[in-house]
């Protein structure tokens, strides 16, 4: 059980730390309305600033999938989502995104509880 909690923590860090990089790389993609889906796929696959965080994020997803075999899902989801939220906030602030406001956290918690 202790190993699975550590693995879930790692998953949350992998997911959360890649979110700001994926957001930043996605904002740089030029939108083409004619071939929107095809152009976005090509842009993402050829953009290393998107591709590397995406691969790391997917490694976190694989670890999450295999960790679910040994852990209770009622603990796995809140642990990974909580760690991911904190990791996203920290990494996003470190790379220069707008600092998260406390009221947004409260609203987010309110939404998830209700």
C-alpha positions as CSV (number, residue, x, y, z in Angstrom):
1,X,0.0,0.0,0.0
2,X,2.8,2.4,0.8
3,X,4.4,1.8,-2.5
4,X,1.2,2.5,-4.3
5,X,0.7,5.8,-2.4
6,X,4.2,6.8,-3.5
7,X,3.5,5.8,-7.1
8,X,0.2,7.8,-7.0
9,X,2.2,10.8,-5.7
10,X,4.6,10.5,-8.6
11,X,1.7,10.3,-11.1
12,X,0.3,13.5,-9.6
13,X,3.6,15.2,-10.0
14,X,4.0,14.0,-13.6
15,X,0.5,15.1,-14.6
16,X,0.7,18.4,-12.7
17,X,4.1,19.4,-13.8
18,X,3.4,18.8,-17.5
19,X,0.1,20.7,-17.6
20,X,1.6,24.2,-17.7
21,X,4.0,23.2,-20.5
22,X,1.2,21.6,-22.5
23,X,-0.9,24.7,-22.1
24,X,2.0,27.0,-23.2
25,X,2.9,24.8,-26.2
26,X,-0.8,24.6,-27.2
27,X,-1.2,28.4,-27.1
28,X,1.6,28.8,-29.7
29,X,-0.1,26.5,-32.3
30,X,-1.5,28.4,-35.2
31,X,-5.1,27.7,-35.9
32,X,-6.1,26.7,-39.4
33,X,-9.9,26.5,-39.7
34,X,-9.9,24.6,-43.0
35,X,-8.0,21.5,-41.8
36,X,-8.3,22.1,-38.1
37,X,-8.0,18.5,-36.8
38,X,-5.3,17.5,-39.2
39,X,-3.2,20.6,-38.8
40,X,-3.4,20.4,-35.0
41,X,-2.2,16.8,-35.0
42,X,0.7,17.7,-37.3
43,X,1.5,20.8,-35.2
44,X,1.5,18.8,-32.0
45,X,3.6,15.9,-33.4
46,X,6.2,18.2,-34.9
47,X,6.4,20.6,-31.9
48,X,9.0,19.2,-29.4
49,X,7.8,21.8,-26.8
50,X,4.4,20.0,-26.8
51,X,5.6,16.4,-27.6
52,X,8.0,16.0,-24.7
53,X,5.6,17.1,-21.9
54,X,2.9,15.0,-23.6
55,X,5.0,11.8,-23.5
56,X,5.9,12.5,-19.8
57,X,2.2,13.0,-19.1
58,X,1.3,9.7,-20.8
59,X,4.0,7.9,-18.8
60,X,2.2,9.2,-15.7
61,X,-1.0,7.8,-17.1
62,X,0.6,4.4,-17.6
63,X,2.0,4.4,-14.1
64,X,-1.5,5.3,-12.8
65,X,-3.1,2.5,-14.8
66,X,-0.7,-0.1,-13.4
67,X,-0.9,1.4,-9.8
68,X,-4.7,0.9,-9.8
69,X,-4.1,-2.8,-9.7
70,X,-2.7,-2.5,-6.2
71,X,-4.6,0.5,-4.8
72,X,-8.1,1.5,-3.9
73,X,-9.6,3.8,-6.5
74,X,-11.4,5.8,-3.8
75,X,-7.9,6.8,-2.5
76,X,-6.1,6.8,-5.9
77,X,-8.2,9.5,-7.6
78,X,-8.1,12.1,-4.8
79,X,-4.4,11.6,-4.1
80,X,-3.4,12.0,-7.8
81,X,-5.8,14.9,-8.4
82,X,-4.7,16.7,-5.3
83,X,-1.0,16.4,-6.0
84,X,-1.6,17.3,-9.6
85,X,-3.4,20.5,-8.6
86,X,-0.6,21.6,-6.3
87,X,2.1,20.6,-8.9
88,X,0.3,22.5,-11.6
89,X,0.1,25.6,-9.5
90,X,3.8,25.4,-8.4
91,X,5.2,24.7,-11.9
92,X,2.9,27.2,-13.6
93,X,4.0,29.9,-11.2
94,X,7.7,29.0,-11.7
95,X,7.4,29.3,-15.5
96,X,5.7,32.6,-15.4
97,X,2.0,31.9,-15.6
98,X,-0.4,34.1,-13.6
99,X,-0.3,33.2,-10.0
100,X,-3.4,31.2,-8.9
101,X,-5.8,33.1,-6.7
102,X,-7.1,31.6,-3.5
103,X,-10.7,32.3,-4.5
104,X,-10.2,30.0,-7.6
105,X,-9.0,27.2,-5.3
106,X,-12.1,27.6,-3.1
107,X,-14.4,27.7,-6.1
108,X,-12.7,24.6,-7.5
109,X,-13.1,22.8,-4.2
110,X,-16.7,23.9,-4.0
111,X,-17.4,22.5,-7.5
112,X,-15.8,19.2,-6.8
113,X,-17.6,18.7,-3.4
114,X,-21.1,19.5,-4.8
